[in-house]
Amino acid sequence: MKIKLTITAILLLTIISCSNNETEKKEISELKIELESAKTELANCSSELTEIKNTAENRFIRAKKLLSENKRKGAMSEFKGIVQNFEGTNDAKIASKEIDKINKAIENEELEKERKKALGYKVLKANTKIKFNDLSLRFEKVWIAKRWIFDDYGSQYFLRDATRGNKHILARVSITSESKNPSLPAILVYKMKDGELHLLGTLGYEFRRWEDYGSYLGNYADYKNDFSHSKTIPFNCGIELSEDNLKAKSIYLVLKKSSCFNRVKNKYGNPEIEYVKAGSCKAKSILTVDDFDDEYVLIKKL
């Protein structure tokens, strides 16, 4: 329709510029009539298209899509349009209920914000079982000790004693993965200071046990420590920190829901396989209560 209208207008202008007789004037007059008719038809089509777009059904479709994208303001506008334009209908009643739901959700969120502001970090709950992406982590024990034990291969095991004035924060965790080669998350230590959680460090991953000394040395594979063969692998994690930082009820063990530790093969040293931290894990140096809504999870308060 737009193309037809444009061609008609161009033709009309061309004839006007060249017309000198009655026949041409008549043709111009007819073209003018045709042009006005085309304009009217275009306006009608545009109006019909607007009506189709703004049917209750299409407004509902747009509103639901906006809600799925967490765009409440746009969804609210669509629902209000249904209530205003289809007053008294069942569609208007349904839309009105959806508006009430959105308002209630917003109200609840505001109340939750106020509750968090009033209680601070006291609202956080400890989680010993955490799931995200393809991983499930089960924290069997979290404690503070001088000695960190790992790489048990039956007849012997390895240990790391903290130096004077220091202690280890230790976590015994079993990790289940749907992936055959997952990246493991960061287990972080934060200290409460001046009403805020300040980052102290990141726990390292060590295998809890090996089949025997030969598998520890890498002479042959230990499939129980390989996610491509075993769905669940046990780890003993730890970090050495100053005792001055480890005062009772001021330490928070936190998990960050993101990939951070990757499986690597060592050319030198034992064991041949280990999980190594990739950079800083992008952990926040200071955590607020709101950070625990999504990316961070409290494992235990020590």
C-alpha positions in Angstrom: 0.0 0.0 0.0 2.8 2.5 0.9 4.6 1.7 -2.4 1.4 2.2 -4.4 0.7 5.5 -2.6 4.3 6.8 -3.3 4.2 5.9 -7.0 0.8 7.6 -7.3 2.2 10.8 -5.6 5.3 10.9 -7.8 3.2 10.4 -11.0 0.9 13.2 -9.9 3.7 15.6 -9.3 5.3 14.7 -12.6 2.0 15.4 -14.5 1.4 18.7 -12.7 4.8 19.9 -13.7 4.2 19.1 -17.4 0.4 19.7 -17.7 -0.9 22.4 -20.2 -4.3 21.2 -21.4 -7.7 20.1 -20.2 -7.1 16.4 -20.7 -4.1 16.5 -18.5 -6.0 18.5 -15.8 -8.7 15.9 -15.8 -6.0 13.1 -15.3 -4.5 15.2 -12.5 -7.9 15.5 -10.9 -8.5 11.7 -11.1 -5.0 11.0 -9.7 -5.8 13.4 -6.8 -8.9 11.4 -6.0 -7.0 8.1 -6.3 -4.3 9.5 -4.0 -6.8 10.6 -1.3 -8.5 7.2 -1.6 -5.1 5.5 -1.1 -4.4 7.7 1.9 -7.8 6.7 3.5 -7.2 3.1 2.8 -3.7 3.3 4.4 -5.1 5.0 7.5 -7.8 2.3 7.8 -5.2 -0.4 7.5 -3.1 1.2 10.1 -6.0 1.6 12.4 -7.0 -2.1 11.9 -3.4 -3.2 12.6 -3.3 -1.2 15.9 -6.6 -2.8 16.9 -5.2 -6.3 16.2 -2.0 -5.5 18.2 -4.1 -4.3 21.2 -6.6 -7.1 21.5 -6.8 -8.5 25.0 -5.2 -11.8 23.8 -2.1 -10.0 22.4 -1.8 -7.8 25.4 -1.7 -10.9 27.6 1.0 -12.4 25.5 3.1 -9.3 25.7 2.5 -9.0 29.4 3.5 -12.6 30.2 6.7 -12.2 28.1 7.6 -9.0 30.0 7.0 -10.8 33.3 9.3 -13.7 32.3 12.0 -11.0 31.6 11.3 -9.5 35.0 10.1 -6.3 33.3 7.2 -5.6 35.7 6.6 -2.0 34.7 5.9 -2.9 31.1 3.8 -5.9 32.1 1.8 -3.7 34.4 1.1 -1.2 31.6 -0.2 -4.1 29.4 -2.5 -5.4 32.1 -3.8 -1.9 32.8 -4.5 -1.4 29.1 -6.7 -4.5 29.2 -8.6 -3.3 32.3 -9.2 0.1 30.7 -10.2 -1.0 27.2 -12.1 -4.2 28.1 -13.9 -3.0 31.2 -16.5 -5.5 32.5 -15.1 -8.5 30.6 -13.5 -11.6 32.0 -10.2 -10.5 30.4 -10.4 -7.3 32.5 -11.0 -9.3 35.7 -8.0 -11.6 35.0 -5.8 -8.6 34.2 -6.8 -6.9 37.4 -5.8 -10.0 39.4 -2.4 -10.0 37.6 -1.9 -6.4 38.6 -2.7 -7.3 42.2 -0.1 -10.1 42.1 2.6 -7.7 40.8 1.8 -5.1 43.5 1.9 -7.8 46.1 5.3 -9.1 44.9 6.7 -5.6 45.0 5.3 -5.1 48.5 6.8 -8.3 49.7 10.2 -7.4 48.3 10.1 -4.1 50.0 9.3 -5.8 53.3 12.1 -8.2 52.8 14.5 -5.4 52.2 13.4 -3.7 55.4 13.8 -6.9 57.3 17.3 -7.4 56.0 18.2 -3.8 56.9 16.9 -4.3 60.4 18.5 -7.7 61.1 21.6 -7.5 58.9 23.7 -10.7 58.5 21.5 -12.4 61.1 19.0 -13.3 58.3 21.6 -15.6 56.7 21.1 -19.3 57.1 23.8 -21.9 57.0 23.7 -24.4 54.1 25.7 -27.6 54.1 24.1 -28.8 50.9 24.4 -26.5 47.9 23.4 -27.0 44.3 24.1 -24.8 41.3 24.6 -25.5 37.6 25.8 -29.2 37.3 27.3 -29.3 40.7 26.0 -30.5 44.1 28.2 -29.9 47.2 27.8 -31.6 50.6 29.8 -30.1 53.4 30.3 -33.0 55.9 32.4 -31.0 58.4 33.8 -27.5 58.8 36.2 -26.7 61.6 39.4 -24.9 62.8 42.5 -26.9 63.5 46.3 -26.8 63.5 46.6 -29.8 61.2 45.3 -30.2 57.6 45.3 -33.9 56.5 44.8 -35.0 52.8 46.0 -37.4 50.1 45.4 -40.5 52.2 46.5 -43.6 50.2 46.0 -46.3 52.8 49.3 -46.8 54.6 50.2 -43.1 54.8 48.7 -39.7 54.3 50.0 -36.1 53.9 49.5 -33.3 56.4 50.2 -29.6 56.7 50.7 -28.1 60.1 50.0 -24.4 60.6 52.9 -22.3 61.7 53.1 -20.5 65.1 50.2 -18.1 65.6 48.2 -19.6 62.7 45.5 -22.1 62.3 43.7 -23.8 59.4 40.1 -23.4 58.5 39.1 -26.8 57.1 36.2 -28.2 55.1 35.4 -31.8 54.3 33.3 -31.7 51.2 32.0 -34.2 48.7 31.2 -32.8 45.2 28.8 -34.5 42.7 29.0 -33.4 39.1 26.8 -34.1 36.0 29.7 -32.8 33.9 32.8 -35.0 33.3 35.2 -32.1 33.7 33.7 -29.4 35.9 35.3 -26.3 37.3 34.9 -26.1 41.0 33.6 -23.1 43.0 35.5 -20.9 45.4 35.1 -21.6 49.1 35.8 -18.3 50.8 36.6 -17.0 54.3 35.2 -13.7 55.4 35.6 -11.9 58.7 33.0 -9.6 60.3 34.6 -6.2 60.9 32.8 -2.9 61.6 29.5 -4.5 60.5 30.8 -5.7 57.2 32.2 -9.0 55.8 35.8 -8.6 54.7 37.5 -11.3 52.6 40.4 -13.1 54.2 41.2 -15.8 51.6 40.2 -18.8 49.5 40.4 -22.4 50.6 42.5 -24.7 48.4 41.3 -28.1 47.2 43.1 -31.4 48.1 42.0 -34.9 47.3 40.9 -36.7 50.4 42.2 -40.1 49.4 43.9 -42.2 46.7 43.5 -45.9 45.8 47.1 -46.6 46.8 50.6 -45.0 46.6 51.0 -45.9 42.9 47.9 -44.0 41.9 49.0 -41.0 44.1 52.3 -41.0 42.2 50.5 -41.1 38.9 51.8 -44.5 37.9 48.2 -45.4 36.9 44.9 -43.6 37.0 42.6 -43.4 40.1 39.2 -43.3 38.6 37.6 -42.4 42.0 39.3 -39.0 41.7 38.2 -38.4 38.1 34.8 -36.9 37.4 34.9 -38.5 33.9 34.6 -41.9 35.7 33.1 -41.0 39.1 30.1 -38.8 39.7 31.1 -37.9 43.3 34.6 -37.1 44.6 35.6 -36.3 48.2 37.9 -33.3 49.0 39.6 -31.9 52.0 39.8 -28.2 51.6 41.8 -25.7 53.8 43.5 -22.4 54.3 46.0 -21.2 56.9 45.2 -17.9 58.6 46.3 -15.9 61.6 44.7 -16.8 64.9 44.1 -13.1 65.4 41.6 -13.3 62.5 39.9 -16.4 63.8 38.0 -15.0 66.7 34.8 -16.9 67.7 31.6 -15.9 65.9 33.4 -13.5 63.5 34.3 -15.9 60.7 31.9 -16.7 57.8 32.6 -19.6 55.4 31.0 -18.7 52.1 30.6 -20.4 48.7 30.7 -18.3 45.5 28.5 -19.8 42.8 30.9 -19.6 39.9 33.6 -21.6 38.2 37.1 -21.1 39.6 39.2 -24.2 40.2 40.3 -26.2 37.2 41.7 -29.7 36.9 45.3 -29.7 35.8 48.1 -32.3 35.3 51.4 -31.6 36.9 54.7 -32.2 35.1 56.6 -32.2 38.3 55.6 -33.2 41.9 52.8 -35.3 43.3 50.0 -35.9 43.1 50.0 -35.7 39.3 46.5 -34.3 39.2 45.2 -31.3 41.2 42.7 -28.5 41.1 44.2 -25.1 40.7 42.6 -21.7 41.2 42.1 -19.6 38.1 42.9 -16.0 39.1 41.2 -14.3 42.0 37.8 -16.1 41.4 36.5 -12.5 41.2 35.4 -12.7 44.8 34.1 -9.5 46.3 36.4 -8.0 49.0 33.4 -6.9 51.0 30.0 -8.7 51.0 26.7 -7.1 51.8 23.5 -9.1 52.8 22.1 -8.5 49.3 25.0 -10.4 47.8 23.6 -13.6 49.4 20.4 -13.3 47.3 22.0 -14.9 44.3 25.8 -15.5 43.9 27.0 -16.2 47.4 25.9 -18.8 49.9 26.7 -19.0 53.6 28.1 -22.4 54.5 28.8 -21.9 58.2 29.5 -19.2 60.7 32.5 -20.2 62.9 
